[in-house]
C-alpha cells in the first residue's frame, strides 16, 4: 500500500494526500450526486469574508481539530480520523517549514507564497483523507480557484463544481486519480478570510468519499457566524489589507531568449550559453515548443507567449544537446511563490511525485551552490528506469512573476554539474 501526496509545484497546490487501497468500491457518479443532494442544509456559515478578527492557525486537542479564524472543527474520534503532526507532514510532504506556536514564522511562510498545512487526517483503514491548507493571496475566490485549476495535471480531468460544506454551496474543484489498482476521488473546496484562503481537500477510494469528508467538518461557534453575517455589509472589524498587497514584479515585462551565432542569451534572467564552445547543438524552438507552435502562434508574438504562460504551461526558451548530456531553460509564470528557495522546496517533492507516477525509481534532494556567480538553491534528481540511471541538476531564477528553470541532464551526477556550469552570466 503506497501513500501518495501528489503536489502540483506550480503554485504549489497540494492536490492529493491519501492512501491507495485496491479494495476501494467503484461507485457511480449518479450515486455520489444523490448522496450530496441529501446534505444540502442551509447554515449561517460565511464562506467568503473580507474580514477576520485575528490571524490564527488550528490545533488538535483531545482528538478534535479546531480553527478559530475560519470557525471550524473536526471531531477525529467521531469520524475515526488519525491526525498527523507537523513533523510527519513535513517529513512526508515537504510542507510546514515553520513553528505552529510561532505565528510570525507562519505568516512569513505564507508571505513568501508557500503553503501551511493546518490539518491532515486519514481514516484508520486509509480509505479516506481530509486536509486543511492555508494560502495567502490577493485574489478573490473565483480568480484563485481558476489559477489552481490551470495548475492541475491535464490527465486528472479536473473541473469546477459546487460542494456542500458546512451547509453552504461552496465553489470547488473535482478530479479523479487513476491508480494502479483503483481510482481515487478528490475534491477541493475554497473558503476565504481576508487575504487568507483555506483550501479543504477531501478524498478517498470510493466516489462518495469526498462528501463524507466534507460532512465531518462542523461550525465551531454558530453565534459568531450569525454576527459575521449581520455585520458583513458594514463591518467594524479589522479590514484585510489584501487590496493593498502588491504582487512582486507585477510590472515586469516578459522577455524570451535569443539564439545568435550558436550563443543563447536571455536579458530578462541574465543568462548566456555558448553552445559552440561547449560542443553542443541547439534544438529548434519549434521542435522544443511543439504544443505552443501547434496553436498557430510564433514566439515573436510576445503577447501570445504571455497568454500561453497564463494558462499554467511552460515555454521552452532553450534546449541544447551534447554527446553525453543536454541542457534546457524553461519559463513559467508563478505569482504565488515569492522566492526561489521556497520554489525549490516545492520542486523537491513535486518532481519526485511526477517521476514516480511514470513508474521510475527516483531520489530528489535540495542543496545550494554557485550559479552564474551567485549562491542559490538547486535540486538534484537521480532517476532509474529499467536499470538505466539519469541525473539532473535544476537551478531556479525568478524575475517578477516569471521563473526560469535551468536544467542539465547527464548519465552521472558529475556530468549534470558540469553541464549546468556551462551557463554564464550575461553582462549588461
FITOR-138849 format. One record per residue (C-alpha): z, y, x; chain. Coordinates in steps of 0.001 Angstrom, whole numbers, padded with zeros to 6 digits. Example, Ala and Ser with C-alpha at 12.3 -4.5 7.8 and 13.67 -1.06 7.14 Angstrom:
<atoms>
007800, -004500, 012300, A
007140, -001060, 013670, A
</atoms>
This chain:
<atoms>
000000, 000000, 000000, A
-001086, 003232, 001595, A
000216, 006678, 000704, A
-002463, 009321, 000507, A
-001843, 013048, 000872, A
-005304, 014477, 000548, A
-005430, 018017, 001800, A
-008228, 020435, 001365, A
-007954, 022533, 004516, A
-009932, 025281, 003086, A
-007033, 027382, 001850, A
-005288, 024775, 002187, A
-004696, 023361, -001074, A
-002891, 020038, -001061, A
-004665, 018116, -003728, A
-003329, 014591, -003617, A
000089, 013187, -002911, A
000755, 009757, -004293, A
000759, 006090, -003511, A
-002241, 003969, -004362, A
-001499, 000878, -006407, A
-004080, -001813, -007032, A
-002347, -002820, -010253, A
-002977, 000548, -011933, A
-004256, 000393, -015527, A
-007731, 001632, -016393, A
-007070, 003821, -019435, A
-009868, 005704, -021152, A
-010225, 009473, -021244, A
-010010, 009289, -025051, A
-006581, 007700, -024782, A
-005440, 010425, -022382, A
-006596, 013148, -024758, A
-004705, 011510, -027624, A
-001536, 011416, -025549, A
-001898, 015096, -024649, A
-002515, 016060, -028254, A
000919, 014770, -029224, A
002581, 017082, -026682, A
001407, 020432, -027967, A
004708, 022013, -028961, A
004906, 025781, -028522, A
007739, 027293, -026495, A
008879, 030678, -025221, A
007836, 029978, -021656, A
005887, 032762, -019923, A
003114, 031218, -017823, A
001668, 034374, -016256, A
004028, 037241, -015417, A
003650, 040362, -013269, A
007387, 040444, -012650, A
010239, 038373, -011296, A
013902, 039197, -010776, A
014354, 037748, -007292, A
012349, 035571, -004938, A
013888, 032126, -004563, A
012934, 028534, -003898, A
014043, 025366, -005626, A
016830, 022956, -004810, A
017763, 019393, -005693, A
021351, 018703, -006653, A
022722, 015549, -008271, A
019224, 014229, -008796, A
017968, 017349, -010605, A
015418, 019824, -009243, A
015723, 023466, -010332, A
013814, 026636, -009521, A
015310, 029855, -010908, A
012368, 032080, -010021, A
009967, 030004, -012128, A
012771, 028961, -014506, A
012003, 025246, -014439, A
013848, 021997, -013831, A
013039, 018291, -013433, A
015652, 015607, -014070, A
014968, 012955, -011473, A
017435, 010494, -012950, A
015907, 010541, -016409, A
012361, 010271, -015039, A
013077, 007715, -012303, A
011964, 010126, -009539, A
012745, 009884, -005869, A
012807, 013406, -004373, A
011521, 013743, -000798, A
013457, 016026, 001556, A
011814, 018780, 003644, A
011850, 016715, 006850, A
009990, 013920, 005083, A
007432, 016345, 003612, A
006801, 017940, 006998, A
006547, 014586, 008778, A
004104, 013108, 006274, A
002017, 016097, 005312, A
002433, 018934, 007831, A
003979, 021392, 005367, A
007335, 023204, 005141, A
007450, 024553, 008679, A
010388, 026745, 007692, A
014043, 026585, 006683, A
014644, 026341, 002931, A
018006, 028045, 003367, A
016333, 030985, 005143, A
014358, 032904, 002518, A
012864, 035251, 005116, A
011360, 032318, 007032, A
009755, 031001, 003835, A
008374, 034437, 002983, A
006929, 034644, 006491, A
005150, 031315, 005993, A
003723, 032441, 002661, A
002727, 035842, 004079, A
000526, 034002, 006605, A
-001317, 032289, 003754, A
000405, 028962, 004278, A
001924, 026745, 001587, A
005538, 025829, 000871, A
006102, 022510, -000899, A
009057, 023317, -003142, A
009409, 019803, -004508, A
007711, 016422, -004132, A
008804, 013324, -006048, A
007443, 009848, -006698, A
008466, 007113, -009090, A
010141, 004100, -007571, A
007102, 001899, -008187, A
004822, 004598, -006749, A
002589, 004780, -009797, A
003173, 008495, -010382, A
003911, 011594, -008331, A
004641, 015242, -009082, A
004862, 018213, -006721, A
005532, 021960, -006849, A
003722, 024076, -004246, A
004213, 027796, -003643, A
001445, 030191, -002581, A
001255, 033937, -002119, A
-001886, 035617, -003415, A
-003040, 038985, -004660, A
-005470, 037243, -007033, A
-004925, 036780, -010743, A
-004573, 033209, -012022, A
-008218, 032870, -013066, A
-009518, 034005, -009668, A
-007005, 031879, -007774, A
-007953, 028805, -009812, A
-011664, 029378, -009211, A
-011075, 029630, -005452, A
-009148, 026360, -005400, A
-011831, 024649, -007463, A
-014557, 025553, -004950, A
-012461, 024159, -002102, A
-012140, 020663, -003531, A
-014473, 017938, -002294, A
-017542, 017645, -004498, A
-017168, 013856, -004752, A
-013934, 014335, -006726, A
-015875, 015638, -009725, A
-013253, 018353, -010236, A
-013482, 020561, -013304, A
-011448, 023175, -015164, A
-009234, 022042, -018007, A
-006187, 023050, -020041, A
-002880, 021253, -019628, A
000182, 021232, -021831, A
003096, 022319, -019649, A
006464, 023488, -020982, A
004995, 023745, -024484, A
002185, 026041, -023364, A
-001523, 025519, -022835, A
-001906, 026195, -019108, A
-005166, 026583, -017192, A
-005711, 023865, -014648, A
-007999, 021525, -012726, A
-008614, 017829, -013203, A
-010272, 015249, -010937, A
-010284, 011546, -010124, A
-009977, 009895, -006726, A
-011811, 006583, -006482, A
-009622, 004419, -004294, A
-010495, 001081, -002753, A
-008754, -000959, -005435, A
-008014, 001516, -008223, A
-008514, 005047, -009481, A
-006069, 007906, -009106, A
-005986, 010551, -011849, A
-004688, 014013, -010957, A
-004321, 017453, -012470, A
-003221, 020852, -011143, A
-001522, 023478, -013314, A
-001051, 027115, -012253, A
001898, 029444, -013006, A
002350, 032981, -011653, A
005321, 035236, -010934, A
004132, 038488, -009425, A
002305, 037792, -006161, A
003606, 034222, -006052, A
001798, 031297, -007628, A
003191, 027854, -008225, A
000693, 025013, -008300, A
002068, 021962, -010069, A
000364, 018724, -009086, A
000825, 015630, -011231, A
-000993, 012329, -010966, A
-000903, 008569, -010906, A
-002800, 005319, -011132, A
-003398, 005447, -014893, A
-005146, 008083, -016983, A
-002071, 009311, -018866, A
-000008, 009681, -015654, A
-000714, 013404, -015062, A
000524, 014438, -018512, A
003561, 012174, -018188, A
004469, 014077, -015044, A
003987, 017473, -016698, A
006150, 016313, -019599, A
009039, 015727, -017180, A
009200, 019482, -016446, A
011656, 021480, -018578, A
012644, 025125, -019034, A
015784, 025842, -017041, A
017057, 028738, -019182, A
015308, 029273, -022520, A
017169, 032544, -023128, A
015626, 034061, -020019, A
012115, 033225, -021255, A
012783, 034961, -024576, A
013931, 038075, -022734, A
010905, 037930, -020428, A
008524, 037666, -023351, A
010122, 040620, -025138, A
010004, 042877, -022078, A
006649, 041790, -020647, A
004726, 044742, -022072, A
007169, 047349, -020762, A
009403, 045754, -018184, A
012054, 047476, -016088, A
012319, 044519, -013731, A
011217, 044647, -010129, A
007442, 045002, -010110, A
005228, 042828, -007982, A
003538, 044648, -005146, A
000537, 042333, -005373, A
-001856, 045155, -006264, A
-000995, 046973, -003056, A
-001402, 043958, -000800, A
-004392, 044391, 001493, A
-006276, 041283, 002486, A
-006631, 041114, 006238, A
-010132, 042084, 007273, A
-011288, 042868, 003758, A
-013887, 045371, 005035, A
-015207, 043233, 007910, A
-018933, 042665, 007582, A
-020217, 039166, 008227, A
-022433, 038736, 011291, A
-024101, 035482, 012255, A
-025103, 034470, 015764, A
-028406, 034786, 017568, A
-030245, 032497, 019999, A
-032443, 034149, 022582, A
-033819, 032589, 025793, A
-031623, 029492, 025282, A
-028466, 031623, 025040, A
-026358, 031783, 021873, A
-024293, 034888, 021142, A
-022141, 035940, 018232, A
-020943, 039540, 018367, A
-018528, 039146, 015465, A
-016489, 036424, 017211, A
-017273, 037494, 020793, A
-018858, 034144, 021705, A
-021524, 033208, 024215, A
-023028, 029807, 025073, A
-025716, 029288, 027705, A
-027461, 026045, 026724, A
-029949, 026019, 029598, A
-027310, 026436, 032301, A
-025292, 023584, 030775, A
-028280, 021231, 030313, A
-028000, 021434, 026520, A
-030622, 021834, 023810, A
-030157, 023840, 020616, A
-030827, 022184, 017270, A
-032713, 024478, 014890, A
-030603, 026202, 012258, A
-032977, 024865, 009603, A
-032007, 021339, 010609, A
-028304, 022113, 011078, A
-028137, 024036, 007769, A
-030272, 021825, 005573, A
-028098, 022442, 002493, A
-028366, 026215, 002928, A
-032124, 026253, 003541, A
-032630, 023958, 000544, A
-031583, 026955, -001581, A
-034837, 028642, -000528, A
-032998, 031372, 001406, A
-033267, 032388, 005050, A
-030447, 033166, 007476, A
-031945, 036621, 007927, A
-030790, 037277, 004350, A
-027162, 038024, 005237, A
-026307, 038541, 001566, A
-027454, 035002, 000800, A
-025315, 033653, 003658, A
-022272, 035545, 002339, A
-022829, 034181, -001161, A
-023165, 030687, 000319, A
-019837, 031065, 002139, A
-018213, 032469, -001014, A
-018737, 029066, -002657, A
-016471, 027442, -000051, A
-019277, 025909, 002023, A
-019654, 026173, 005796, A
-022581, 027710, 007663, A
-023678, 026147, 010954, A
-024075, 029087, 013292, A
-024992, 026968, 016297, A
-025407, 023306, 017249, A
-026392, 022120, 020718, A
-026751, 018604, 022140, A
-026494, 017241, 025659, A
-026762, 013848, 027306, A
-023097, 012930, 026817, A
-021893, 015287, 024118, A
-022520, 018225, 021830, A
-021004, 021494, 020618, A
-021135, 023426, 017363, A
-019962, 026647, 015746, A
-019286, 026563, 012019, A
-018429, 029669, 009984, A
-016440, 029572, 006773, A
-014673, 032069, 004574, A
-010881, 031868, 004454, A
-008989, 034541, 002537, A
-005604, 032864, 002150, A
-004607, 031772, 005641, A
-003915, 034802, 007801, A
-003789, 033372, 011347, A
-005360, 030607, 013420, A
-002036, 028912, 014196, A
-001478, 028208, 010514, A
-005126, 027191, 010160, A
-004714, 024675, 012992, A
-001593, 023236, 011340, A
-003589, 022521, 008198, A
-006555, 021189, 010160, A
-004445, 018560, 011942, A
-003630, 016941, 008615, A
-006852, 017688, 006755, A
-009199, 016356, 009437, A
-007172, 013163, 009709, A
-007333, 012592, 005960, A
-011054, 013291, 005822, A
-011937, 010854, 008614, A
-009622, 008172, 007241, A
-011466, 008370, 003946, A
-014575, 007331, 005879, A
-012806, 004124, 006890, A
-012216, 005098, 010530, A
-009079, 004943, 012652, A
-008110, 008449, 013708, A
-005478, 010379, 015645, A
-005178, 014165, 015489, A
-002944, 016448, 017499, A
-002345, 020171, 017755, A
-001988, 021882, 021122, A
-002555, 025237, 022784, A
-004613, 026307, 025755, A
-007022, 028861, 027155, A
-010342, 029547, 025462, A
-012668, 032409, 026486, A
-009806, 033988, 028406, A
-007120, 033808, 025708, A
-004388, 031316, 024847, A
-004851, 029925, 021372, A
-004178, 026789, 019283, A
-006598, 023887, 019233, A
-006862, 020455, 017598, A
-007887, 017255, 019360, A
-009318, 014303, 017465, A
-009731, 010666, 018513, A
-011729, 008596, 016019, A
-012684, 004915, 016301, A
-015327, 003123, 014235, A
-016390, -000481, 014872, A
-014918, -000379, 018359, A
-016647, 002883, 019335, A
-014375, 005860, 020061, A
-015376, 009514, 019946, A
-013369, 012606, 020864, A
-013395, 016149, 019514, A
-011717, 019370, 020514, A
-011671, 022206, 017997, A
-010743, 025845, 018508, A
-010464, 028426, 015726, A
-011283, 032139, 015798, A
-010586, 034421, 012835, A
-012089, 037839, 012155, A
-011265, 039354, 008800, A
-011729, 036705, 006135, A
-014079, 034603, 008273, A
-013170, 031680, 010528, A
-015307, 030200, 013294, A
-014642, 026531, 014020, A
-015828, 025807, 017573, A
-016059, 022046, 018118, A
-017016, 019838, 021059, A
-017918, 016144, 020766, A
-017857, 013596, 023614, A
-017086, 009976, 024487, A
-013905, 010936, 026344, A
-011078, 013431, 025986, A
-012026, 014962, 029328, A
-015622, 015300, 028160, A
-014592, 017093, 024975, A
-012558, 019583, 027033, A
-015449, 020046, 029443, A
-017889, 020913, 026659, A
-015539, 023340, 024891, A
-015006, 025136, 028216, A
-018755, 025876, 028396, A
-018221, 028733, 025942, A
-017633, 032138, 027471, A
-016543, 035499, 026133, A
-019329, 037825, 025098, A
-018812, 041061, 026961, A
-019326, 044208, 024890, A
</atoms>
